[in-house]
């Protein structure tokens, strides 16, 4: 090595380190790996954190650094929660990242508190929807709500913080609740979808000519699973022929999970076909005609965006997050929340008017490409990082 190379090596700045922290490794792999890879390609050092799970090794196989943390999503044990906070604090003191980016409310709270204790200068949090504590009417959720509000105020406040929300309704809710300084809120619609992956997907009609209707989500009651089943039951009672599909798995970490025994009973009754967890969403969406999501509230639902990118007609509820994706009668249909009768009527309308359904699907595809592509989301996220740190520019042309 010559003198010039030695001098260059001696003065070269170490890579900027960013920590991405989520409540499941599945979330990191499916929703944030494009962001992580874009950061890494630009020269960032990226560390991914989540509870243990099978997707951790998939992240490592992509060349990303992932570490498990001792986090239990449903835990209310004070000692266990303090141990998690201590673990995160020590980890951040060891790693010394420039910033930590937490996803979901629990990761936002714990990640931000640990970052404060460890002296990490920049804290970014992305909250996709208000979560079980704020949407459920169960006694446990109502009991936890004031505690979580206080923790959020503590975690999200102070210098060097930004809160990324996915829809304007949540932004207004956070403002009204006084959970964060409005000047620190940034609106980025969704986690992004690689629209090119779905661009050439053309739905195929089954041989029997019956439309295939799909609900794909985590199998939670507040995703509208019960309303979907009731609507299908009603349509079948009217003598309509259609294929009802349900994709997803129960989420045992969420108190609103639909029991597996209930799902199997619906399938055994012949109401629907339960597909379980599906990795190949592009292939699944290419096999259906209509996508529904009768959710009670969302951040910004990725399933709807993926279906829109395929040019499928969408039916969803007129609630925060969902109405960010669908404008009623323009690129989909909106129905009232918790209303299975209205959902059944919307499905029947699309079944009876295929040209109208195609027009909705074409408009949905156009909106997905111009508003929800992952490159748009990554650029917006990096712009938030740049507000807090001097960071290198990252490419949004990552190949996944």
N, C-alpha and C positions, 0 to 999 in steps of 0.2 A: 504494500500500500504506500503510495507516495504522500508527500507532505500535504498536498492540496486535499487528497481524499481523507487524510487523518483529520485535518481541520474541519472539513465538511461534516465528518462523522461526529466530531466533538461538539459542533454547534447545532447539529440537527435536533429539532424539537421532537420530543416523544409524541406518538400519535394521540389524538384526542380520544378519550374513552367515554362511551355512552352506555348506560345500563338501562335495559328494557325489562320491566317487572310486571308479570301478569299472574292471575290466579290459577291458570292451567297452562301446561305445555301445549295442549291442543290449541288454545287461543293463539299463542305465539306462532305456532307453525302455520295455522290456517289464515290468520288475520294480519300478522306483522312480520312474516319472514321477508316479504319484499322490501319493507323499510329497513330491516336489519342488513340484508344483502346490499342494498343501495349504500348504506352507511359504510359497510365494510369495503366495498369496491372503491369508495372515495378515500380510503385510508384511515377511517375511524377504527379504533379498537372497540368491539362491541361485546358486551356481556349480557346474556339473557338469563333471567331468573324466573322460576316458577316452582310450585310443588312438584314432586316426582311424578313421572308418567312416561308412557311409551313414546311420546312424540319428542322427548328430549334427545333420544338417539337419532331421530330423523333430522333434528336441527343440527346436531353434530356432524351428521353425514353430509350436510350442505357446507361444511367448513365453518360453522358458527360455534362460538363458545357458549355453552349452556351449563348452568349449575342448578341443582335442586335446592330448595329451601324448605325448612320444616314448618310449612304453613298448612293448616286445615281450614277449609273455607267456612265450615259451619261451627267451628269451635267458639265456645263462650267461656272457656276455662281461663281465668285471669292469669294464672301462672304460665300456662302454655302461650298465651298471647304476649306476655312480657318477655318470655324466652325468645319468641319470634322477633320481637322488636330488638332485643339485644343481639341476636344473630345477625340481623340486617345491618345494625349499626356497626358491628365489628367487621362485617364483610365490606361495607362501604369505606371504613377507615383504612382497610387493607388495600382496596382497589383504587381509591382516590379518583373516581370518575369526574369529568367536567359537569355531567348532568345525569339525573335519573329520570326516567319517563315511566310512570306507573299507569296501569290500565285497570279499570273497574274501581269501585269505591274503596274496597278493603285495601287494595294495593296502593291506591292514592294516599290513604291515611297512613299506612305503615311505612311505605316507601318515603313519604315526605317527612314523617317524624324521625325516621332513622337518618335521613339525609341531614336534617337540622342538627341532630346530635353528633353526626360525623363531620359536620362542617362542609358539606357539599354545596357549592354555590348556586347551582341551578336545579330547579325542580319543575318538571312538566308532568301534568296529570291529564289523562283522557278518560272521561266518564261517559260510557255509552249507555244512556238511559239511567234511570234513578235506582234500579235494582229492587230486590225483594223488600228491603227495609222500608222503602218509600212507596211501593206500589201495592203491597199486601195489606189487607185489613185484619190479618191474624193478630192475636194478642201479643205474640212474641215480637212481631214487626213494630207494633205500636209502642211496645216497651223500649225497644232499641232505638227508635227514631230520634228522641232528644239527645241520647248519648252520641249517636253517629253525627248528628248536626254539630254538636260541640267539637267532636274530633275533626270534622271536616273544616270547621272554621280555623282550628289550630293548625291543621296540616296544610291548608291551601293559602293561608295568609303569609305575610312577610315579603321581603325583597327576593328577587330572583325566582319568582314563581309564575307559571302560566297554567290555566285550566282550559283544556280543549274539550268542547262539547260538540255534539253531532247535529243538533237541531235547535232552532230558535226558541221553541217552547221550553226546553231545558235551560237555555241561557236565561230566559226571563224568570224561570222558577228559582235558579240560583241567585239572581239579583234580588228578587222579592224576599227570599229567605235570609238575605244578608250573609250567605255562606262564603262569599268571596268578593273582593273589590271588582266591580264590573270592568275596570280598565285592564284586568288580568285575564279576562275571558276571550278566547279565540274560537271561532266557529269553523270547523272542518267537517264536511258532510261525509261521515262514514269512515271505514278503514280502507276503502278502495278495493276495486275489483279489476283484474286483468281482463278488460273487455275483449281484447284480441283473442283470448282463449275461447270465448263464446261466440265470436263473430260469425263463424261458418256453421254454427249449430242450427239445423232446421228441424222443427218438431215433426214427428212422423205420426200419422193417424193409424190406430190399430186396425187390424184386418176386419174386425166386426163393426168399425165405424163409430164406436162409442167413444166419446171424449174421455181423456185421462186427466183427472184433477189431482193436483199434488199440494200437500202441506208439508214443508220441510223445515224443521226447526228443532231446537231442544224441546223435549216433550214435557212442557210445563203447562199447567192450567192457564197461566196468564199469557200464553201464546195463542189462546183461543182454541185449543185442541178439543175441548168439550163442545164448543159451538160448531166446530167443523163436523164432528161426528153427528150432532143433532141435525145439521143442515143436510148431510148425506142421507140420514134416516128419513128426513122429510121428502127429499127428492125421490128416493126409492119408493116411498109410500105413494107418490104421485104417478108411479109407473115409469119413471125415467130410467133410461139405461146409461150408465156411466161407470168408469173405473175410478175408484177413490184410492189414492195412495197416501201413505203416511211415512215420511222418512225422518229418522232421528232416533236418539236413544234417551231413555229417562236419565235425568241428572240427579244422582243421589246426593250431591252436594247442595241442592237447592230445596228448600222446604215446599216449594210449589210443584215439585215433580209429580207427574202422573205415574201411578204405580204400574209396573210392568204387567201385573195380573189383569189390570183393567184394559190395557192395550191388547193383550192376547185375547181377552174375552170379545172385544170388538172384532178382531180378526176372525175368531172362531165363529162369530155370528154371521160373517160374510159381508159386514158393512164396508170393510176396507182391507187393503193389503198393506201390512206393516213391513217395511223394507229394512228397518233397523238403521244403524249408522251407514252412511254412504260417503265414500271418499271421492268417487267420480261424479261430482255434481254436474259437470258439463254433459256427460253421457246421460245422466238421469233427466236433466232438463230437456235434452234433445228427444226424449221419449214421451213427453207429456204435452198437453194442449192448453192447460190453464193452471196458474199457480195462485194459491190463496195464502194469506197470513192474517187471520182475524185476531191479532195481538191486542193486548190491553194498553201497551205503551212500549215504545222502542227508543233506542238511540238513533240509529239509522240501519234498517235491517238488510244485511248482506244478501240474504236469500232473494229478496225482491230485486235487488240490483243485478244479481247474476241472472235471474229470470228475465229481467228487462233487457239485458245485454243479448239474450237469445232471441229477443223479439216476441216473447210470450205475453199474452194478456194477463193482467194482474188484478186480483181482488184483495183489498185489505181494508183495515178499519180507519175511520177518520179520527186518528189519535196522533199525538206527537211522535215524530220519527217516521211513521208510515206515510203520513201526508206530505212528508218531504220528498218521497219517491213518486207518489201517485197524485195526479190532479184528476179529479173525478170526471169521467167522460172524455178525457183527453188522451191519457196514456194508461188508463186503468179505471177501476171502479172502486169507490169508497163506500163502505157500509157502516152503520152505527156499531159501536163496540158492544159486545155481549148480546148480539142480536142474531140468533141463528136463522130466523125467518128471513131477514134481509139478506143474509149470506146465501141462503138457498135461492132466493129470487135472482141474485146477481149471477150465480152459477148458471141458472136456467136461461138467463138473458144471453149469456155468451154462447151457451149450447145452441140456442135457437137462431142466433144471428152470427154465423161465422165471418162474413165480411166485416162486421163491426168489430169482432174480436181481433181480426187481422190488423185493422187500422189502429186499434189500441196498442197492439204488440209492436207495430212499426214505430209508433211515436215513443213507446217506452225504450226501444233500442237506441233511438236518437238521443234521448235524455241521458241514458246511462253513459254513452260515449262522451258526451260533452260536459257532464257534471260529476260523475262518480268514478271515473277511471282511476286506478291506483296511482298513476303518475301525478295526477292532480293532487291527490291526498299526500303523497310523499313530498312534493314541492311545498305544500302548505305546512306540513310538519317541520320540515327543515327551516322554513322561514321563522317558525316559532322558536326553534333552537337558536337561530342566529340573533334573535332579540336578546337572548340571555348570555350567549358565549360567542367568542370569536372562533367560528368553526369553518372547516373547509366545505366547499360546495360538493354535494353528492349527486351522482348521476341518478336519473329516474328511468334509465333504460335497462334495469336489471332483468336478466333472463332467469325465470324461475323454473 
